[in-house]
Amino acid sequence: MPLISSDHSLFINCGGGETFDIVDGNVYDQDNDTSQFYLSPKGNWARSSAGSTVDQNDVSNSSMYLKSVRCGLSSEAPLYDRARTSPVSLKYYGFCLRGGKYSVTLHFAEIIEEEDNDYRSTNKRVFDVYIQGERKLKDFNIMDKAGGPNNVYQENFTAVNVNDSTLEIHFYSAGEGLDQGPLISAISVTPEIDIGLEKPVTLKQLKDATRNFSQRNEIGQGGFGTVYKAEVQGKIVAVKKLSSHSEERIIQLKNEFYNLKSMSQENLVQLLDVYNTKGLHLLIYEYMQNKSLAHALFDPKSKLKLDWEARFNICLGIARGLVYLHEHPRLKMVHRDIKSANILLDGNLKAKISDFGLASLYTEDDQFRFIKVEMPEGYMAPEYVRGVVTSKADVYSFGVVILETVSGRKNAGHKRDGQETEFLLDTACDLQRKGKLVDLVDKTLSNKYDAKQAIIILNLAVKCINISPTLRPTMSEVVSVLVGDKKIEDICSSALIEDINDPHVKEIAEFAVSEYNKKSGKKLELQSVVKGETQVVPGENYQLVIAVTDNSSVAKYESVVYERIWEHTRELLSFNSHNAQVDFSVSMEVTSRVSTSSNLIKGEDETEHISECTP
């Protein structure tokens, strides 16, 4: 039996072929098979009929219960020009529906009785309707309700519970009109939308509230779709309509979206509900009235004034939200797109992370487009271009957001006095080396800030943007520093050494040394890479740098930095050995960095000026 994975809606054109309904925008499955039992090709619904007419004729494999009408109905109502009937009993079953509450709409039109018949006669079509075994309609007469033949009529039932993945809709003739059993034109089953109100919200209400997803209601756009403002039953929500180009991925991952509803933490934008049907995928979120952190910091039209306390609490809130995502007991996840535009602010300026759990929508081609778009903004961790994405990638992005929040400046480069482009990360690293990191604090605060807090949070930010993922703190460590439980020097101490026996580390390191040997004619081994000198060996598409730094108070370091051009992106692979006993054969640290400096972006060589910017 070809059962599908959990579904969330059902559309059946009873007695007719596959039909697109222009009214609700859904495609209705065909149901024109003549057998008494039928299972849909997708395995998501089935139908059965039972009983015989008064003349006891055999009804097996008969088309006598498929009815159609040639006139009397509008061409804009294709669902009603066909219908299915049965002498006594007609049942429809929906399979593999996700547990929850559904709205069931039954579509009727009496297309068998003629216009000049007395539809109030005793030989009338009367039947009962049961949903999930509960009688919803008794002695139901289509023409009485519709006011005559060929008139469209709908019955809608809300809060229909589906607990065991199966829905049963039963049409049953109660005894009157034995030769005119139950008749149905179409069935639609859609999940109800729960946004925390006393009554569930229908899709129609949501569409009406967004003016059918009009640009007038648009409040944001991103890689995953467009966000609309909607007011339903007095409550304002944000409705994200997922991009149609992600349709295939959405279908594959729709069950995961429902899991996101269970993720509840004060620093995450609450996902209220999910609506999925073919061609339309909606995520309904709580509404954030103060828009994004990017809007508050950088939009000249913003009226928000973020004082020091607000900025510090925003940074702490983001950190706590990321801890929840990274350490959730069941749904651990990496956000992968932390940036100021994805940090929303509620009415009390509490920071809330949006778009969590959506990164899995990206296909392989999308990943390339994502890198191309996001890299210039500087939020992306350098290891991302190599496909290495861990929670430390979020830590890097968080560090960038901290710098923007404290400084009030965008990370992306801007012209300074008509000269070369300046980047916030480069400025932060430079000021830290000079011991003037506090100079980065937003001048609009007019010295009304906690200098001690500023030094801590800025040094923490620089720690987060370390080019080595292993040298970045975890988000739990970040929170512990921000709340005063730990000092900066207490974190990351266990992440300084990476075993050279790691196959990936060893492979890249040996490749770098091999390239050096080819150009220099030397025969250096990995554990004895050039001590006490600096050499630069030029090549056609790269510069290989072997350098030594002597920090006698701690230990000796040596590094091999191999720079390579991958299309328009330069990747710097830096290999550092560290051991207090100066035993270079023991360990090696692999780090990587995509430089955000202006010269490298313009394709100019900057090898001799490489700095790791570590606290």
N, C-alpha and C positions, 0 to 999 in steps of 0.2 A: 504494500500500500504506500503510494508515494507521498507520505506526509511531509509537510514543510516545517521549517523552524517556526518559532512563535510569531504569529501575525497579530495585527492590531486593527484590522478593518475587513469588511466583507461587502461586496457589491454584486448582486445577482439580478440579471434581467430575466425574470421568470417567463418561460415560454418563448423567448426570443434569442437573437444572436448577440454577439458582443456589441455593446453600444456605448458611445460616449455621450454622457448627459451634459448638455451645455449649461444647465441650471446649477448643478453642484460641482461640475468640473471633474467628475470621476468616470472611470471606465468600468462598465458593468459586465461581468462574465456572462457568456452565453449559457442558456439553459433550454435548448431546443431538442435534446435527445428524447426519443419516444419510449424508452424503457421505463419500467416501474421503479427501478432503483438506478441511481446515477451518482458516480463519484467524479468530481471535477478533475481535469487534467493535472492541476497543481496539488490536488489532494487536500485542499483547505476547506472544502465543503461538500456536502452530499445531499441527495433528495430521495424520498421514497413516497409512493402513493399506494392507497389500498381501497378496496370496495368495488362494487359493480353497480351499473345502472339498473333500473327497474326491470329491464328485459333480460338481465343476467348475461349479457354478451361478454365474451372474454375481452379483457382490456389489456392484456400483455402485449408489449411492443406496438401499441396503438397510438396513432397521432391524434385521436379524437379529443384529447385533453390539451392540445395546443390550439389556442384560439387567437384570431387576428381580426382586425377591423380595417377597412379600406378608406373610410371617411369618418368625419365627425370629430376627429382629434387634430389638434394643431401639429404641424410638422416639427415644432419646437418641443414636442413632448414625446420623443421616440420610445420612452420606457413604457408607454401606455397603449401602443398599437398592437401589442402582443400580450398574452396572459397564459397562465397555466391554471387548470382546474382539475378536480378529482371528485369522484362520486361521493366519497365519505371522508377520507383522511388524506392529508397532504402534509408531509414533514420536511423541514430543512434543518440541516445540522451544520454548524460552523465548528471547524477543528482548529486546534493549536492556537487558540486565542490567548493572549497574555491575560493573566488574572487581573481583575479590576472591574470597574463599572463602565457600561456601554450604553449608547443611545441606539435604539432599534427603530427604524422608520419603515413602515409597511406602505407600499404604494398600490392604490386600487383604482380601477376604472371598469365599470360594467360595460363590456364590449360585446356581450352575447345577446342580451335582450334588445328587441327592436324599439325604435322611438315611439311607435304607436301602440305598443303593448301597455297594458295596465299593470305597472310594476307594483301596484298595491294589492294585486290579486293574491289568493292563498298559495298559488304555486310560485312562491318567491324564493330567491337565494338567501338563505339564512345559515350562518355558521358561527362557531366559537373560535377564539384565538387564544392559544396557550403559549407562554414564553417561559422557558425553564420549568415547565410543569405547572405554572400558575396561570389560571384563567384571567386574561386581560380584557377580552371582549366577549360578551354573551349575546346570542341572537343577533349577530352583526349583519346588517343589510347594507350593501354598498350603495344601492340606488337611493335608499332613504337618506343616507348620510351625504351623498354627492348631489342629490336633487335630481336624479334622472340618469339615463344611460349616457355613456361616453363623456361623463364628467370626471375630472381627476379629483381624487380624495386621498389624503394621507393620514395615517395614525402614527404618532410618535410616542415611544415609551423610553423614559429615562431611568437611570440608576439600575439598569439590568446587571445583575452580578454574574460574573464568570469566574468561578473558583477552580474548576478542574479542567480548564482549557477548552471546554465544549459548550456550545450554545445550541439549544433546541427551540425551534419555532414550529408550532403545530396548529394547522387549520383543520377543524373537525366539524362535519355536518351533524347537527344535534337531532335531526329527525324530520324537520320540515323541508319540503322541496327536494325529495330524494333524487330527482333527476337533475338537480342543479346544485351540486356540491360546492365547496369552497373555491374561490378564485383569487389569484394574486398576480399583480403585474410586475412588481419588483421589490427587492429587499435591500436595504442598506444598513450596515452595522458599523458604527464608528465609536472609538473610545471617548468617554466623557473627559472634559478638561477640568481638572481640579486646581483652582488657584487660591484655595483657602477660604472660599466663600461658603455660605450656607447651602447654596444650590450650585451644582456644576454648571460649567459654561459650555455652550455648544460652539461648533466651528462657525456657524452662521453669525453668532454674536461676536465672535472674535474677528471675523472678516468685516463685519459692519463697524466694529470699533476701530479698525485700522483703515477704514474706507477702502476695503478690498486691497490692502497693502499699497496704499497710495503714497506717492513721494511726499505728500504733505505731512504724513505721519512718520516719516523716516527720521530717526534720531542717530543713526550710526551705520557704518559699513565696515566690513573687514573681509579677510580671506575666506571666512566660512559662510558669509551671507550678510543680509541686511537686517537691521533692527528697527522695529516700529513701536511707537508708543500707542497703547490702547487702554481705554477706560471701559471696564465691564462691571456692571452692577455696583458702580461707585468706587471700584478699586482700579488703580492704575498699575499696569504691568508692562513689561518690555517683551516684545515678541520677536524672536530671531527666526527669520525665514532662511533656511539653509540653502546654499547655492545649488542650482540644478546640475551644475557640472560635476557635483559630488554624489549624484544619485546612486551610482553603483556602490560606492563605499558606504553611503548612508544605509542602504538596504542590508549590507553585510554587517554593519555595526549597530543597527538600531536597538538591539537588546541592551547594548552597553549604555546607550543614552538613558534608558530607564534606571540603570544602576546609579547614574549620577544623581537622581532624585534623592537617594539615601545619603548623599554627602552633605552634611549640614554642619557648618562651623561659622562663627560670627564674622569671619574675614573672607568668606566665599560668597559670591552672589548666589542666592538660593534659586535653584532650578525648581520651579513650582510644578511643571508638568511637561509632558512630551506628546506631540501629536504626529503620527506617521501614517500616511497613506500614499499611494502611488502618485508621484509628481509633486507632493506637498509634504514638507517636513518642517515642523515648528518646534522651537524650544521656548517655553514661556518662563520668564524670569521675574523676580521682584524688580521693581523700578527704582533706579538710583537717581534721585532728583538733582544731585550736584554734578552729574556727568562724570568725566574721567579726570584722573590726576593730570594727564597731559593738558586737558582743557584748562584746569585750574592754574597750572604753572605757566603755560605758554600762549594761551589764547588771549590776545589783547582785549577781547570783548568780555572776558570772564570778570565777574564782580567779586569772586571769592578772594579773600585775603588770608593766606595761610601763615599764621604766626609760627614761632619755633615749636611750641608745644604740639600744635596740629601736625607739623611736619614730622616730628619725632614719633608721634603716635601712629602716623601713617606708615612709617618705615617698620615700626614694631608690628603693626597689624598685618602688613604684607608678609613679614617673616613668619608670624604665627600661622597664617593661612597656608604658606608653603610647607611648614612642618606637618600640618594636617594632611596635605596631599602626598608628601614624600613618605610619611610614616603611618598612613591609614592601615589598619590591621587587615583589611580585605582588598582594598582597591588602590594600592600604592600606585602613584602616577607621577610622571614628569610633565610639567606644563608645557615647556618648550617655546612659549611665546610670551614670556613675562616682559612687559614694557609699560610705560606710563599710560598709554592709551587703553591698556587692559586692566588698569586699576581704577575701579569706580568708587565714588564717594557718596555716602548716604547723606541724609539731612543733618546728621551730627558730625560729618566729615570723617566717619569711620571708613577705613580702606577695605575694599572687598575685591577679591580677585575674580575676574570674569574669564570666560572661554576655556575653563579647565575641562580636560577630558575630550577636547575636540581635535587635538593634533593628529589623532589616528585617522582622521578623514583624509589626510594628505596622501595622494598617490606618489609614485616615484617621480613623475614629471612635476607634480605640484611641489615636491621637495626642492627641486632645482629653482622653480619660480620663487618659492619662499625665500631661499638663500639670496637670490638675486635682488629681491625687494627689501628684505630685512637687513642684509649685511651693511648697507650704507648707514643705517640708523645706529649701528654699533651695539645693539642689545644681544646679538647672537654670540654664544660662546665659540671660541676659535675651533674647538674640536668638532663642531657640528659639521663642517665641510668634509670631514673624513667619515661621517656617519657614526661617530662615537657620541652618543647622547645618554648621559646619566643625570641624576638629580643635581650634580655639580654644574650642569649647564644652566639650570635655573638659578643657582647661587651666583654665577657670573652675571646673568641678566639682572638679578636683584641688586648686585653691587652697582651696576650702571644706573638703575632707578634711584638708589640711595643718593648717588652723586647728583643726579638731576634734581631730586627733591630738596636737598640741602642747598644747592647752588642756585636753583631757579633757572638753570640753563639747560638747553638741549644738548645731548651727547653728540648728535650729528654736527659736523663741522660748520663753522661760519667764518666769514671774512673778518679779520681784525685790522682795522685802520688801512683797508685796501691792500693788505699784504697777504701772505699765504694763509690757507685755511687752518683754523685752530680746532682741535678736538678736545672734548672735556676729559676723556680718559688720559690723554697725554698730559694735559694741564695738571690733573690730579697727581699723576706720578711725578711730574717735575716739581710740584710744590712740596710733595712729601720728601723728596730727596733734599730739598732746601730747608726742610723743617718749617715750612710756612703753609701747611695744609689748611689751617683755619682761614686763610685768605680766600678760600673757595666759598665760604658761607655767603648766601645771598645778601647783597648790599641793601636790598629793600627792607631788610629786617632792622636796619639802623642800630646794629649792635645790641638789639634786644633778643639775645639768645644765651643759652647756657654754654659757655666756652668749653667747659670740661666735657659736656655731652657731645659737643660738636667735634672735638678732637677724637673722641672714642668712635663715634659713628663714621667719621670720614676715614679713619685708619681701618676700620672694619670693612668699609666699602672697597678700599684698595686691596685688602686681603681677599675679598670676594672676586675681584677681577684678575687674580693671579693667572698667568698663562697656563699654569699647571693645574688640572682638575684636582689632583690629589693634594695640592697645597691650599686649596680653598677650604674653608670651614663647611661643616654641615649647617643646615638651617636651624637645627636644634642648638648648635653651638652659637650661632648668630643671636638667637633669642636669649640664650644664657648671658651673653655679653651685654645686650641691650637692657636687660632687667637688672644687671649688676651682680649676677651670681658668679660670673667668671670674668677674668681679664683677657684682653686680646692675646697676650703672650701665653695664655694657658691652652689655647685651642690650636689645632692642626699639628701639634708636636709629633703625633704618631704617624703623620702622613708624609714624612720627609724622604723615606727610602722605598724604592721599588726594586724587587728582586730582579737581577739581570737574567735569571733563568726563565723569566716570563718570555714565552715564545715571541709575542708581538714586540716586546721591548728589544729583545735580542736581535730580531730580524731587521728592525729599522736601524738600530745602532750599528750593526755589522755592515749594512748597506752604506751608511754614512762614512764609516771608516774605509770601506772598500773604494768608494768614490775618491776619497782623499788620497789613498795610496796610488790610484791610477794616475792622478794628476801630478802628484809629487814625486813618484818613483820610489817612495819609501815603503817599508813593509811593517807598518805598525800593527800591533795586536790591540784588540778592544780594551784590554785592561791596562794598557800603557799609552794612552793617547796623549801625545805632545805635552810635556810638562815644561813650564818655564818660558814659553814663547808663544807668539801669536802669528798665525800664517793665514793668508787669504789666497785661495787658488781659484782664479776666474774660469768660468766655463761659458758655453754658448747660452744656456738657458738658466743658469743658476750660479750662485756664489756659495762655496763651501767654506765655512769659517771654523777654525779650531782655535779655541781661546782658553786662557787660564786666568782665574781670579784668585787672589790670595787673601783670605780673611783669617789671619793667624790667630785671632782671639777665639774663633770657633772651630774652623777646619779649613782644609783646602778644597776648592771646587775646581772642576774642569768641565768644559762643555763643548759639545760638537753641535753646531747649528747648521742645518742643511736647509737652504732655501730653494724652493722649486716653484715653477710657474705651472699652475693648472688652469688652463684657459685664461680667464681674467683675474684669477685669484691666486695670490701668493701665500703659500703656507710655510711657516717657519717651524721646523721641528728641532727642538732644543733638547739636548741630552746632557744631563748634569750628574756628575758623580759626587757623592757626599759620604764621608766617613770621618769621624773624629780622630781615628788613628791613621788617617791618610792612606788607607788601603783601598786603592782604586779598583781592585778586582772584586770587591764585595758587593757594591750596589751601584745602581744607575737609576736616575729619575728621568722619565720621558715627559716632556711637556710640549704643548703646541700653542701657536698663537697666529691669528690672522691680524696683522697690524692695522690699526685704524688711523695711522699717521698719514698725513696728506701726501707726502712724497711717495710712499709705497702704493697708495691708491692710484696715483698718477703714473705708476709704472717706473718710477725712478729708483735707483739702487740706494739702499739705506743701511746696508749690512754693517757698516762700521759703527753705526749708532744704535744698534739693538740693545734694549734694556728690558729686563724682566719686570721691573717695577714691583719688587716684593717688599713688604713692610719689614 
